[in-house]
Amino acid sequence: MREVAVRAEGLGKEYRIGRPKPGVKTLRETLVDALPFPLGRSQDRWRGSATSEEENKEWIWALKDVSFEVERGEVVGIIGRNGAGKSTLLKILSRITPPTTGTATIHGRVGSLLEVGTGFHQELTGRENIYLNGAILGMNRRHISEWFDEIVAFAEIGQFIDTPVKHYSTGMYLRLAFSVAAHLESDILIVDEVLAVGDHAFQTKCLTRMEAMVQRGRTVFLVSHNTATIERLCGRCFLFSQGRLVAEGHPSDIVTQYHAASVHLMAQRDLRFYPGRAHGSVPVMTDVDIRNEVGEATACIRMQAGLSIHVRVGGVADLIPPILGVVVKTIRGVPLFTVNNRFISPSRTPQVISEGTISCHFATLPLMPGKYFIDLYLGDWHRDVDIVHEAISFEVAPADVFGTGLLPPKEVGPIFWPATFEIVSGRPAFVV
């Protein structure tokens, strides 16, 4: 029998931006309102109030008309660009914020991990926070004590368990927060991007733990920008855009749709204010363009064709010598290969550059048809000064590279490689 764990009907969440909520006044507004007319705001009745158009600009729908049903035991991935409404949805389902419109019906106890250390108190020790967090989830002290040793062992913070969590490193904080949410009983687990923090070993450990929870029939909502994790863990996927649920279905199909929509093919891109720049980078690379074998600007090449990447540099201190790294990735963010002039052609690189152009040339690219991203790294022998993720994208069009009219299926991977085959018979053939 079909058993629904979560049902959302017409969910919407509206926020006021730039001003406090109605009825809440700043000190400045209170003082101005206290002044006698004509200095006070009572004169507004003569001037007229703000137009409805101006008022509408002060409000934004973070979530709009979202409806879905999730059955008990389902694992649902939620993807979308930043600001698409994913976290707002999870906050509504976690009862952190009420919806402006619509309803969310939840059957079962909800455990949430929306950010590192949700529900933790900085002044309390790790031990005290385990019991506090368990109580918030509705667990009694006896049940928490039964799981206590396993929680501490998973978090790997045994010697610090009686230390206030304000002294924990980010990694320790995360491990304990995830361990509490993963071990204490809840019918529905809501996880928002916590697997993006921590070292590789811990991320692997978290994935293993979540797979175990899935096998035990727990309902899970998982938000992550790591689409490989979504495909690995989830049976269904929601795609959000501008506060709306725009697609749902099998994770591989929805992930492909998401990445394809995010690739805006262009032969040239201004990088000075590009949001893909890594935090802390100095904007050294000003723009980048892609050209084909004959030097024409293009965002599409044929299979086995050549490609050039030209990066302009300006307005920075000298790089001695300049080192440009190029990483080619699939639209799912999987790196395929990388090159840089540190180990390919150091002798051909000028010793000093403060502005100019650095180019990277590929005589041929062994890529299957599809869309690809390029990450750029610029620095010197010792450090990377400027890093831009997904700086530009390009497409590879099909071509009869083998002269047979046939190509390998896409499922075997994004790389093709020419080879020759020789067949030698083990015994002579007899012709009658």
KEROLUM-220005 format. One record per residue (C-alpha): residue number from 1; residue in one letter; x negated, y, z. Coordinates in pm, whole numbers, plus 32768, in hexadecimal, padded with zeros to 4 digits. Layout:
% residues N
NUM, A, X, Y, Z
...
This chain:
% residues 432
1, M, 8000, 8000, 8000
2, R, 7F7D, 8159, 7FA1
3, E, 7F1B, 8220, 80D7
4, V, 7ED6, 8394, 80B0
5, A, 7DCB, 8429, 8196
6, V, 7DD6, 8591, 8118
7, R, 7EDE, 8645, 804C
8, A, 7EB0, 87AE, 7FD8
9, E, 7FD1, 886B, 7F3B
10, G, 7FA1, 89C2, 7EA2
11, L, 7E7D, 8A1D, 7F86
12, G, 7E03, 8B83, 7F69
13, K, 7D20, 8C5F, 803A
14, E, 7D0B, 8DD8, 8010
15, Y, 7BFF, 8EB0, 80B0
16, R, 7BE8, 9026, 80D8
17, I, 7A95, 90A9, 806C
18, G, 79E6, 91ED, 80C3
19, R, 7AD4, 924C, 81DF
20, P, 7B45, 91B0, 8326
21, K, 7C90, 90FB, 8343
22, P, 7DCD, 91CC, 8358
23, G, 7E02, 924E, 84B8
24, V, 7C8F, 9245, 850C
25, K, 7BEB, 939E, 850C
26, T, 7A82, 9406, 851F
27, L, 7A15, 950B, 861D
28, R, 79F7, 960A, 8504
29, E, 7B5D, 95C9, 848E
30, T, 7BE2, 95E1, 85F1
31, L, 7B3C, 9735, 8626
32, V, 7BB2, 97BE, 84D7
33, D, 7D17, 974B, 8517
34, A, 7D11, 97FE, 8668
35, L, 7CC4, 994F, 85C4
36, P, 7DEA, 9A3E, 858E
37, F, 7E6F, 9A84, 8433
38, P, 7DE4, 9AFE, 8344
39, L, 7C97, 9A5B, 83A9
40, G, 7D2B, 990C, 8406
41, R, 7DAB, 97FB, 8320
42, S, 7F11, 9868, 834D
43, Q, 7ED2, 9945, 8220
44, D, 7ED1, 9805, 8152
45, R, 804C, 9810, 8151
46, W, 802F, 994D, 8081
47, R, 7F1E, 98CF, 7F9D
48, G, 7FBA, 9778, 7F75
49, S, 7F22, 9628, 7FD6
50, A, 7E36, 9552, 7F06
51, T, 7ECF, 94C0, 7DCE
52, S, 7F2C, 9352, 7DCA
53, E, 7E1E, 931B, 7CC4
54, E, 7D15, 93A1, 7DB2
55, E, 7D9C, 92CD, 7ECF
56, N, 7D94, 9195, 7DF9
57, K, 7C1E, 91C9, 7DC6
58, E, 7BEE, 91A4, 7F3D
59, W, 7C72, 903E, 7F3B
60, I, 7BE9, 8F03, 7E9F
61, W, 7C76, 8DA5, 7E7D
62, A, 7B63, 8CB5, 7EEC
63, L, 7C55, 8B95, 7EAC
64, K, 7D89, 8B9A, 7DCF
65, D, 7EA3, 8A9D, 7D9C
66, V, 7DDE, 895F, 7DEC
67, S, 7E9D, 8817, 7E03
68, F, 7E21, 86B0, 7E23
69, E, 7E49, 8569, 7EE1
70, V, 7D2F, 8497, 7F71
71, E, 7D72, 8334, 7FE4
72, R, 7CE3, 829D, 8120
73, G, 7B89, 8213, 80E2
74, E, 7B44, 82EA, 7FAF
75, V, 79FC, 83A3, 7F88
76, V, 7A30, 84E8, 7ECD
77, G, 7918, 85C1, 7E49
78, I, 7952, 8735, 7E1C
79, I, 7876, 87F9, 7D2C
80, G, 7873, 8953, 7C93
81, R, 77A2, 8A8D, 7C86
82, N, 7765, 8B67, 7DB7
83, G, 78A2, 8C26, 7E0D
84, A, 7984, 8B29, 7D60
85, G, 7A4F, 8AEA, 7E9E
86, K, 79B8, 89A0, 7F13
87, S, 7958, 8A0B, 8073
88, T, 7A9D, 8ACA, 80A0
89, L, 7B5E, 898B, 8057
90, L, 7A94, 88C8, 8157
91, K, 7ACB, 89D5, 8260
92, I, 7C42, 89BA, 822A
93, L, 7C38, 883E, 8241
94, S, 7B65, 885B, 837E
95, R, 7C65, 8948, 8419
96, I, 7B5B, 8A57, 8439
97, T, 7C29, 8B4D, 836F
98, P, 7D9C, 8B42, 8312
99, P, 7E0D, 8B54, 81A8
100, T, 7EB5, 8C8E, 8126
101, T, 7FA2, 8BBE, 8053
102, G, 7FF8, 8A4E, 803F
103, T, 7FC8, 8931, 8134
104, A, 7EC5, 8826, 8181
105, T, 7F47, 86E8, 8225
106, I, 7E3A, 8614, 82CB
107, H, 7E72, 84BB, 835D
108, G, 7D5C, 8466, 8453
109, R, 7C46, 84FF, 851E
110, V, 7B5B, 85E5, 845B
111, G, 79E3, 8600, 8491
112, S, 7939, 8726, 83E5
113, L, 77D3, 877B, 8396
114, L, 77F3, 88BF, 82D3
115, E, 769D, 8948, 8323
116, V, 756E, 88EF, 83F4
117, G, 75D6, 88CD, 855F
118, T, 7747, 891C, 8539
119, G, 77DC, 8920, 8696
120, F, 768A, 8923, 8749
121, H, 763B, 8A12, 8865
122, Q, 74DE, 8AA6, 8853
123, E, 74A6, 8AAD, 89CB
124, L, 750B, 8942, 8A07
125, T, 7421, 881A, 89E6
126, G, 743C, 8713, 88D9
127, R, 74DC, 8625, 89D3
128, E, 75E0, 8726, 8A3C
129, N, 762E, 8780, 88D4
130, I, 7671, 8614, 887D
131, Y, 777C, 8605, 898A
132, L, 7801, 875F, 892F
133, N, 781A, 870A, 87BE
134, G, 78B9, 85BC, 880C
135, A, 79BD, 8666, 88E6
136, I, 7A0C, 875A, 87CC
137, L, 7A4B, 862E, 86EC
138, G, 7B3A, 85A1, 87F3
139, M, 7A58, 8490, 8881
140, N, 7A58, 8438, 89F1
141, R, 7917, 8429, 8ABD
142, R, 7910, 82AD, 8ACD
143, H, 7920, 828A, 8954
144, I, 7810, 8390, 891F
145, S, 7730, 82DB, 8A1A
146, E, 7759, 8198, 8957
147, W, 76CF, 823E, 881F
148, F, 75D4, 8320, 88CC
149, D, 749A, 824B, 88A2
150, E, 74E3, 8207, 8733
151, I, 751D, 837B, 86F1
152, V, 73D1, 83D9, 8791
153, A, 7315, 82C3, 86DC
154, F, 73A2, 832B, 858B
155, A, 7348, 8499, 85C8
156, E, 71E3, 843B, 8632
157, I, 71D8, 8540, 8746
158, G, 71C1, 845E, 8878
159, Q, 70B4, 8522, 8933
160, F, 716A, 866C, 88F6
161, I, 72C9, 85FD, 8950
162, D, 72C9, 86C9, 8A93
163, T, 723B, 8803, 89ED
164, P, 7326, 8924, 8990
165, V, 7372, 890E, 881D
166, K, 730C, 8A79, 87EA
167, H, 71A6, 89F7, 87FB
168, Y, 71E0, 88EE, 86EF
169, S, 7150, 890E, 8594
170, T, 7248, 891C, 8473
171, G, 7201, 87AF, 8425
172, M, 723E, 873C, 858A
173, Y, 737D, 880C, 859E
174, L, 73FD, 8775, 845A
175, R, 73AB, 860F, 84BA
176, L, 7467, 8628, 8602
177, A, 7592, 86DC, 8566
178, F, 75B8, 85D9, 8453
179, S, 7581, 84B8, 8542
180, V, 7699, 852D, 8629
181, A, 778E, 855D, 8507
182, A, 7730, 8410, 8468
183, H, 7748, 8336, 85A0
184, L, 786F, 83BB, 8665
185, E, 79B8, 832E, 85ED
186, S, 7A8C, 83FF, 8505
187, D, 7B7F, 838D, 83FA
188, I, 7B19, 84A0, 8307
189, L, 79B7, 8526, 82E2
190, I, 797D, 8678, 823B
191, V, 7817, 86C1, 81D4
192, D, 77A4, 8803, 812E
193, E, 764A, 8804, 8090
194, V, 758E, 8789, 81C4
195, L, 74CA, 868C, 80F8
196, A, 741B, 87AB, 8046
197, V, 734D, 87EA, 8182
198, G, 7243, 870A, 8215
199, D, 712C, 8633, 818B
200, H, 7157, 851E, 808E
201, A, 714A, 8409, 8194
202, F, 7263, 84A8, 825C
203, Q, 7339, 84E6, 8127
204, T, 7314, 8377, 80CA
205, K, 7374, 8315, 822D
206, C, 74AB, 83F3, 821D
207, L, 7514, 835E, 80D1
208, T, 74F2, 81FF, 815B
209, R, 75C1, 825D, 828B
210, M, 76D0, 82FC, 81B3
211, E, 76DE, 81C5, 80D7
212, A, 7719, 80F7, 8213
213, M, 7835, 81DF, 827A
214, V, 78CF, 81BD, 8121
215, Q, 78C3, 8042, 8138
216, R, 797D, 8054, 8285
217, G, 7A9B, 810A, 81D8
218, R, 7A65, 826B, 8257
219, T, 7AF6, 8387, 818A
220, V, 79E1, 8478, 8127
221, F, 79DC, 85CF, 8083
222, L, 787E, 8621, 8007
223, V, 780F, 8770, 7F7B
224, S, 76B7, 876A, 7EDB
225, H, 75F5, 880F, 7DC2
226, N, 7537, 86C8, 7DA1
227, T, 7613, 8626, 7C9D
228, A, 754A, 84E3, 7CAA
229, T, 75BF, 84BB, 7E13
230, I, 7727, 84FF, 7DA7
231, E, 7713, 83F0, 7C9D
232, R, 7671, 82FA, 7D8B
233, L, 7764, 831D, 7EAF
234, C, 78B0, 8393, 7E25
235, G, 79CB, 82DF, 7D76
236, R, 7A76, 8422, 7D09
237, C, 79FF, 8584, 7CCA
238, F, 7AA3, 86DD, 7CD2
239, L, 7A1C, 87FE, 7C03
240, F, 7A65, 895C, 7C86
241, S, 7A41, 8AA4, 7BCB
242, Q, 7AA9, 8C00, 7C40
243, G, 7B74, 8B74, 7D5F
244, R, 7C38, 8A78, 7C8E
245, L, 7C28, 88FF, 7C67
246, V, 7BE3, 88EB, 7AF2
247, A, 7B98, 8778, 7AC5
248, E, 7B95, 862F, 7B82
249, G, 7B35, 84CF, 7B23
250, H, 7A14, 83D9, 7B1E
251, P, 78D6, 847D, 7BA6
252, S, 7801, 8441, 7A71
253, D, 7906, 84E2, 798E
254, I, 793B, 860F, 7A70
255, V, 77C6, 8641, 7AAC
256, T, 7787, 863E, 7935
257, Q, 789D, 873D, 7902
258, Y, 7810, 8819, 7A17
259, H, 76AE, 881B, 7990
260, A, 7719, 884B, 7828
261, A, 77E6, 897B, 788A
262, S, 76C3, 8A10, 794D
263, V, 75D3, 8A04, 7827
264, H, 75E3, 8B4A, 7767
265, L, 7508, 8B16, 7638
266, M, 7440, 8C46, 75D0
267, A, 72FA, 8C7B, 751A
268, Q, 7289, 8D94, 7602
269, R, 72CC, 8DF3, 776D
270, D, 7275, 8F1F, 7844
271, L, 71E1, 8E94, 7986
272, R, 71B6, 8FD5, 7A4E
273, F, 72FF, 8FB2, 7B0B
274, Y, 734A, 8E46, 7AC0
275, P, 73EA, 8D95, 7BEF
276, G, 7328, 8C55, 7BAE
277, R, 71E9, 8CEF, 7C39
278, A, 7169, 8C34, 7D6D
279, H, 717D, 8CE4, 7EBC
280, G, 703F, 8DA6, 7F07
281, S, 6FCA, 8DB4, 7D9E
282, V, 6F35, 8EF3, 7D12
283, P, 6FEA, 8F4C, 7BCA
284, V, 6EB9, 8F29, 7AEE
285, M, 6F5C, 8E7E, 79C4
286, T, 7037, 8F80, 7917
287, D, 70D4, 8EB0, 7800
288, V, 70B6, 8D6A, 7742
289, D, 7112, 8CF1, 75E7
290, I, 7112, 8BAA, 7528
291, R, 70A0, 8B87, 73BF
292, N, 709A, 8A6B, 72C7
293, E, 6F72, 89EA, 71FB
294, V, 6F7B, 8B11, 7109
295, G, 6F95, 8C1A, 7218
296, E, 710B, 8C5D, 7202
297, A, 71C5, 8CA8, 7344
298, T, 72B7, 8B8A, 7384
299, A, 7361, 8ACC, 749B
300, C, 738D, 898E, 73CC
301, I, 7288, 88AD, 732F
302, R, 729C, 875E, 727F
303, M, 7211, 8620, 7314
304, Q, 7097, 85FB, 72F6
305, A, 7073, 876A, 7296
306, G, 6F7C, 885A, 7334
307, L, 6FD0, 8966, 7434
308, S, 6F25, 8A9C, 74C0
309, I, 6F70, 8B4E, 7607
310, H, 6EFF, 8CB8, 7623
311, V, 6EF8, 8D5C, 777B
312, R, 6EB8, 8ECF, 77A0
313, V, 6E00, 8F49, 78D5
314, G, 6DEB, 90AC, 7957
315, G, 6DC4, 919B, 7A78
316, V, 6CF9, 90C1, 7B61
317, A, 6BA0, 909F, 7BF3
318, D, 6AA4, 8FE1, 7B23
319, L, 6AC6, 8E66, 7B13
320, I, 696F, 8DC6, 7AFC
321, P, 69AC, 8CF2, 7A35
322, P, 6B23, 8CEA, 79E8
323, I, 6BB8, 8B8E, 7A0B
324, L, 6D09, 8B48, 7968
325, G, 6DC4, 8A0C, 79C7
326, V, 6EE7, 898D, 78F6
327, V, 6FD7, 8881, 7977
328, V, 70D5, 87EC, 7888
329, K, 720D, 8762, 7936
330, T, 7355, 86C1, 78D7
331, I, 7496, 8785, 7911
332, R, 74BF, 86B3, 7A4C
333, G, 7381, 874D, 7AD6
334, V, 72A6, 8617, 7AAC
335, P, 713E, 8677, 7A4E
336, L, 70C3, 85C4, 7916
337, F, 6F61, 8648, 78F6
338, T, 6E89, 8771, 794C
339, V, 6D5D, 881D, 78AF
340, N, 6C81, 8941, 7913
341, N, 6B40, 89D9, 7893
342, R, 6A87, 8985, 79D4
343, F, 6A41, 8826, 7956
344, I, 6A88, 8840, 77E1
345, S, 69C6, 896B, 775A
346, P, 6919, 8A30, 786F
347, S, 67F9, 8A9F, 778F
348, R, 68E7, 8B4A, 769A
349, T, 6990, 8C1A, 77A5
350, P, 6929, 8D89, 77CE
351, Q, 6880, 8DBE, 791C
352, V, 6956, 8EEB, 797A
353, I, 6AB8, 8F56, 7924
354, S, 6B99, 905E, 79BC
355, E, 6C89, 9077, 7897
356, G, 6CB8, 8FC9, 774B
357, T, 6D44, 8E7E, 76CA
358, I, 6CF5, 8D17, 7724
359, S, 6D6D, 8C0F, 7631
360, C, 6D96, 8A98, 764D
361, H, 6DA8, 89CD, 750A
362, F, 6E2F, 886C, 74DC
363, A, 6DD3, 87CC, 7391
364, T, 6EF6, 86DB, 73C1
365, L, 6FF3, 8692, 74D2
366, P, 705C, 8524, 7505
367, L, 71B7, 8582, 7583
368, M, 7303, 84E0, 7533
369, P, 7425, 85BE, 74C2
370, G, 74B1, 868F, 75DC
371, K, 747F, 87CC, 76A7
372, Y, 734E, 8812, 777F
373, F, 72D3, 8910, 787C
374, I, 717A, 89AA, 78A2
375, D, 70E6, 8A12, 79F3
376, L, 6FC5, 8B0A, 79ED
377, Y, 6EA8, 8B2F, 7AE8
378, L, 6DAA, 8C4A, 7ACB
379, G, 6C7D, 8C7C, 7BAC
380, D, 6B06, 8C4D, 7BBD
381, W, 6A1E, 8B36, 7C2D
382, H, 6A93, 8B4A, 7D95
383, R, 6C06, 8B9A, 7DA0
384, D, 6D4B, 8BCA, 7CE3
385, V, 6DA9, 8D3B, 7CDE
386, D, 6EF1, 8D28, 7C1C
387, I, 6FDA, 8BFC, 7BFF
388, V, 7118, 8C02, 7B2E
389, H, 71F8, 8AD0, 7B2D
390, E, 72C3, 8A8A, 79F3
391, A, 7227, 8BBC, 7952
392, I, 72AA, 8B5E, 77FB
393, S, 7355, 8A3B, 7751
394, F, 734E, 899B, 75FB
395, E, 73F9, 8888, 7537
396, V, 736A, 8768, 7470
397, A, 7437, 8709, 733E
398, P, 743D, 85A3, 72AF
399, A, 7351, 8549, 7193
400, D, 72F7, 8406, 70DD
401, V, 71A1, 83F3, 7183
402, F, 7173, 827E, 7142
403, G, 71E8, 8286, 6FD8
404, T, 72EF, 817D, 701D
405, G, 7420, 8257, 705E
406, L, 742F, 81C8, 71BF
407, L, 73E2, 825B, 7316
408, P, 73D0, 81B7, 746D
409, P, 750A, 81E9, 7541
410, K, 7508, 8311, 7632
411, E, 7533, 8226, 7758
412, V, 73CC, 81A8, 773B
413, G, 733B, 82FB, 7797
414, P, 72DF, 8455, 7713
415, I, 718E, 83F1, 767A
416, F, 7149, 833F, 7533
417, W, 6FF4, 82C1, 74CC
418, P, 6F80, 8249, 7374
419, A, 6EE3, 80F1, 7371
420, T, 6E82, 7FE3, 7278
421, F, 6EDC, 7E74, 7292
422, E, 6E30, 7D40, 7209
423, I, 6ECD, 7BE7, 71FD
424, V, 6DE5, 7ABB, 71E2
425, S, 6E7E, 7966, 71B6
426, G, 6E03, 7855, 72A0
427, R, 6E06, 774C, 718E
428, P, 6E08, 774F, 7011
429, A, 6F53, 7757, 6F62
430, F, 6FB2, 763C, 6E78
431, V, 7065, 7691, 6D3B
432, V, 712A, 7574, 6C9C
